[in-house]
Amino acid sequence: MTDRSTAGRPADLVRQIGVISAISFMLIAAVVGVGVLGGTPVQDLQDGALAADGSYLAPGSQAFSIWTVIYVLMVGYAVWQALPSQRADGRQRLLGWWIAATAVLNGLWLVAAQFTTLPLTVLVIVLLLATLGWTYHLAVQRPPRGVRQALLTDLTVGLHLGWVALATVANSSAWLTRIVPADWAEAATAFGIAVIVVVALVGVAIALAGRGRIAPGLAMGWGLVWIGVGRWVDQPASAPIAIAAWIAAGVVVIVPIIVTAVRFASNRS
């Protein structure tokens, strides 16, 4: 079922082309970011600050495989929203440009990491997080109609939001690790655990605001698991941070399931 408010108009076609262009830019930036087109791989950028051992809150390198899932979903969304049947869809009109903006900011982060400074990457990823948060809010306020809308729009935005929420923490931690005095390392474990607690609370807040949608929690949980693995088997090592990250991963995945179960029970009663 489509959600058509009026017949298609020129602005709708412009939106569809804009979304395709934005996601294409993101993919080109990603290819450069992994070093395929001569760019430096992300883990080697900024003197290694963004590598898996760049800070106490850096996820293990395997965690970044989630980008493959997000990119595939983004491409799927770009193709689907370009169909004539989606041109005048009210939900596409609401979300299309915002999803395009998230794709552009995603690509700009890779450009910033390749060619600018670590503080600028923090600024870009914070803007990306804010844009994803607003896009997700709009998606929640106007629920999907049908499985395709749920998978290609809400799942895509939800996974992107959850991962970027965690990546913002890792990116900021990498920057702070480079600028704080060396003797602050003595408090790194306590600081890391405190930040992970905040991440868990953010995950809970997203689950509540999202009415039990699980995609953000899955992405955050995935990243937290790999933060734990990184601190358990890699340097800088910290067993307390690893354990805290694994507990937080369980929290951000379980809470949306509980919220959904409570809502289901309430609807039945």
C-alpha positions as CSV (number, residue, x, y, z in Angstrom):
1,M,0.0,0.0,0.0
2,T,1.3,3.4,-0.9
3,D,0.8,6.6,1.1
4,R,-0.1,9.2,-1.6
5,S,-1.1,12.7,-0.6
6,T,-1.3,14.2,-4.1
7,A,-0.2,13.3,-7.6
8,G,3.5,13.2,-8.4
9,R,5.1,16.6,-9.1
10,P,8.5,17.8,-10.4
11,A,9.9,18.2,-6.9
12,D,9.3,14.5,-6.2
13,L,11.5,13.5,-9.2
14,V,14.2,15.9,-7.9
15,R,14.0,14.2,-4.5
16,Q,14.4,10.8,-6.0
17,I,17.5,11.9,-8.1
18,G,18.9,13.7,-5.0
19,V,18.7,10.5,-2.9
20,I,20.4,8.5,-5.6
21,S,23.1,11.2,-6.0
22,A,23.7,11.4,-2.2
23,I,24.0,7.6,-1.8
24,S,26.3,7.4,-4.8
25,F,28.6,10.0,-3.2
26,M,28.6,8.0,0.0
27,L,29.6,4.9,-1.8
28,I,32.4,6.6,-3.7
29,A,33.7,8.1,-0.4
30,A,33.5,4.6,1.1
31,V,35.6,3.1,-1.7
32,V,38.2,5.8,-1.2
33,G,38.0,5.2,2.5
34,V,39.0,1.6,2.3
35,G,42.0,2.5,0.1
36,V,40.7,0.9,-3.2
37,L,41.1,4.1,-5.2
38,G,44.4,5.1,-3.7
39,G,43.1,6.6,-0.5
40,T,44.6,5.6,2.9
41,P,42.6,3.0,4.7
42,V,40.6,4.4,7.6
43,Q,42.5,2.5,10.3
44,D,45.7,4.2,9.1
45,L,44.4,7.7,9.0
46,Q,45.1,10.4,11.5
47,D,48.3,8.6,12.7
48,G,46.3,5.5,13.6
49,A,43.9,7.4,15.9
50,L,40.9,5.7,14.3
51,A,42.3,2.2,14.4
52,A,41.0,-0.6,16.6
53,D,43.8,0.1,19.1
54,G,43.5,3.9,18.9
55,S,41.7,4.3,22.2
56,Y,40.0,2.4,25.1
57,L,36.6,2.7,23.4
58,A,37.6,1.7,19.9
59,P,35.7,-1.4,18.6
60,G,37.7,-4.4,17.3
61,S,38.3,-4.1,13.5
62,Q,35.6,-6.8,12.8
63,A,32.9,-4.5,14.1
64,F,33.2,-2.3,11.0
65,S,31.8,-5.1,8.8
66,I,28.4,-3.7,9.8
67,W,29.0,-1.0,7.2
68,T,28.5,-3.6,4.5
69,V,25.0,-4.2,5.8
70,I,24.2,-0.5,6.1
71,Y,25.5,0.3,2.6
72,V,23.6,-2.6,1.0
73,L,20.4,-1.4,2.7
74,M,21.1,2.2,1.6
75,V,21.5,1.1,-2.0
76,G,18.3,-0.9,-1.7
77,Y,16.6,2.1,-0.4
78,A,17.9,4.3,-3.2
79,V,16.7,1.9,-5.9
80,W,13.3,1.3,-4.2
81,Q,12.5,5.0,-3.6
82,A,13.3,5.7,-7.2
83,L,10.4,3.6,-8.4
84,P,7.5,5.5,-10.0
85,S,5.2,4.0,-7.3
86,Q,7.2,5.8,-4.6
87,R,7.4,9.2,-6.3
88,A,4.4,10.7,-4.7
89,D,4.5,8.7,-1.5
90,G,3.9,10.9,1.5
91,R,6.5,9.0,3.7
92,Q,9.1,9.4,1.0
93,R,8.4,13.1,0.9
94,L,8.9,13.2,4.6
95,L,12.0,11.2,4.9
96,G,13.8,11.2,1.5
97,W,15.8,14.4,1.8
98,W,16.7,13.6,5.4
99,I,18.0,10.2,4.4
100,A,20.0,11.8,1.6
101,A,21.5,14.2,4.1
102,T,22.6,11.3,6.3
103,A,24.3,9.7,3.2
104,V,26.1,13.0,2.4
105,L,27.3,13.5,5.9
106,N,28.4,9.8,6.0
107,G,30.6,10.4,2.9
108,L,31.8,13.8,4.3
109,W,33.1,12.0,7.4
110,L,35.3,9.8,5.2
111,V,36.5,12.9,3.3
112,A,37.2,14.7,6.6
113,A,39.1,11.6,7.9
114,Q,41.2,11.4,4.7
115,F,42.0,15.0,4.2
116,T,41.4,17.1,7.3
117,T,41.9,16.9,11.0
118,L,40.6,14.6,13.8
119,P,38.5,17.4,15.5
120,L,36.7,18.0,12.2
121,T,35.8,14.3,12.0
122,V,34.2,14.6,15.4
123,L,32.2,17.6,14.2
124,V,31.0,15.8,11.1
125,I,30.0,12.6,13.0
126,V,28.1,14.6,15.6
127,L,26.2,16.4,12.7
128,L,25.5,12.9,11.2
129,L,24.3,11.6,14.5
130,A,21.9,14.5,15.0
131,T,20.6,14.2,11.4
132,L,20.0,10.4,11.9
133,G,18.3,11.1,15.2
134,W,15.8,13.5,13.6
135,T,15.3,11.2,10.6
136,Y,14.6,8.3,13.0
137,H,12.2,10.5,15.0
138,L,10.2,11.3,11.8
139,A,10.1,7.6,10.8
140,V,8.7,6.7,14.2
141,Q,6.1,9.5,14.1
142,R,4.9,8.2,10.7
143,P,5.0,4.4,11.0
144,P,5.8,2.3,7.9
145,R,3.2,0.7,5.7
146,G,4.2,-2.8,4.7
147,V,7.3,-4.9,5.0
148,R,9.3,-3.1,2.3
149,Q,8.9,0.3,4.0
150,A,9.9,-1.2,7.3
151,L,13.0,-3.0,5.9
152,L,14.3,-0.5,3.4
153,T,13.5,2.7,5.4
154,D,13.2,2.0,9.1
155,L,15.7,-0.9,9.3
156,T,18.2,1.1,7.3
157,V,17.9,4.3,9.3
158,G,17.8,2.4,12.6
159,L,21.0,0.4,12.0
160,H,22.7,3.6,10.7
161,L,21.6,5.5,13.8
162,G,22.6,2.8,16.3
163,W,26.1,2.3,14.8
164,V,26.8,6.1,14.4
165,A,25.8,6.6,18.0
166,L,28.5,4.2,19.1
167,A,30.9,5.4,16.4
168,T,30.5,9.0,17.7
169,V,31.8,7.8,21.1
170,A,34.7,6.0,19.6
171,N,35.6,8.9,17.3
172,S,35.4,11.4,20.2
173,S,37.5,9.1,22.4
174,A,40.1,8.8,19.7
175,W,40.4,12.6,19.6
176,L,40.4,13.0,23.4
177,T,43.1,10.4,23.7
178,R,45.4,12.5,21.5
179,I,44.8,15.8,23.4
180,V,44.5,15.0,27.1
181,P,47.6,14.9,29.3
182,A,49.4,11.6,29.5
183,D,48.8,11.2,33.2
184,W,45.0,11.0,32.6
185,A,45.6,7.4,31.4
186,E,45.4,6.4,35.0
187,A,41.7,7.2,35.0
188,A,41.0,5.7,31.5
189,T,39.3,2.6,32.9
190,A,36.9,4.6,35.1
191,F,36.2,7.1,32.3
192,G,35.6,4.3,29.8
193,I,33.1,2.5,32.0
194,A,31.3,5.8,32.7
195,V,31.0,6.4,29.0
196,I,29.7,2.9,28.3
197,V,27.1,3.4,31.0
198,V,26.0,6.6,29.2
199,V,25.9,4.7,25.9
200,A,23.7,2.1,27.4
201,L,21.3,4.8,28.7
202,V,21.3,6.4,25.3
203,G,20.4,3.0,23.8
204,V,17.5,2.6,26.3
205,A,16.3,6.1,25.4
206,I,16.3,5.3,21.7
207,A,14.4,2.0,22.4
208,L,11.7,3.9,24.3
209,A,11.5,6.7,21.8
210,G,11.4,4.2,19.0
211,R,8.6,2.3,20.6
212,G,10.6,-0.9,20.8
213,R,12.2,-0.9,17.3
214,I,15.2,-3.1,17.7
215,A,17.5,-2.0,14.8
216,P,19.4,0.7,16.7
217,G,19.9,-1.6,19.6
218,L,21.3,-4.3,17.4
219,A,23.8,-2.0,15.8
220,M,24.8,-0.5,19.2
221,G,25.0,-4.0,20.7
222,W,27.2,-5.2,17.9
223,G,29.6,-2.3,18.4
224,L,29.7,-2.8,22.2
225,V,30.4,-6.5,21.9
226,W,33.4,-5.6,19.7
227,I,34.6,-2.9,22.1
228,G,34.6,-5.6,24.7
229,V,36.6,-8.0,22.4
230,G,39.1,-5.2,21.6
231,R,39.8,-4.4,25.2
232,W,40.0,-8.1,26.1
233,V,42.4,-9.3,23.4
234,D,44.0,-6.1,22.1
235,Q,45.8,-3.0,23.3
236,P,45.1,-0.9,25.2
237,A,43.7,-3.8,27.3
238,S,41.1,-3.3,30.1
239,A,39.1,-6.3,31.4
240,P,36.7,-4.0,33.3
241,I,35.8,-2.0,30.2
242,A,35.4,-5.2,28.2
243,I,32.9,-6.6,30.8
244,A,31.1,-3.3,31.0
245,A,30.8,-3.2,27.2
246,W,29.4,-6.7,27.1
247,I,26.8,-6.0,29.8
248,A,25.8,-2.8,28.0
249,A,25.4,-4.7,24.7
250,G,22.9,-7.0,26.5
251,V,21.0,-4.0,27.8
252,V,20.6,-2.2,24.5
253,V,19.4,-5.4,22.8
254,I,17.1,-6.6,25.5
255,V,15.4,-3.4,26.3
256,P,13.7,-2.9,22.9
257,I,12.5,-6.5,23.1
258,I,10.9,-5.8,26.5
259,V,9.3,-2.6,25.2
260,T,7.8,-4.4,22.2
261,A,6.5,-7.2,24.5
262,V,4.9,-4.7,26.9
263,R,3.3,-2.8,24.0
264,F,2.0,-6.1,22.5
265,A,0.6,-7.1,25.8
266,S,-1.0,-3.7,26.3
267,N,-2.6,-3.8,22.9
268,R,-4.1,-7.3,23.6
269,S,-5.6,-6.3,26.9
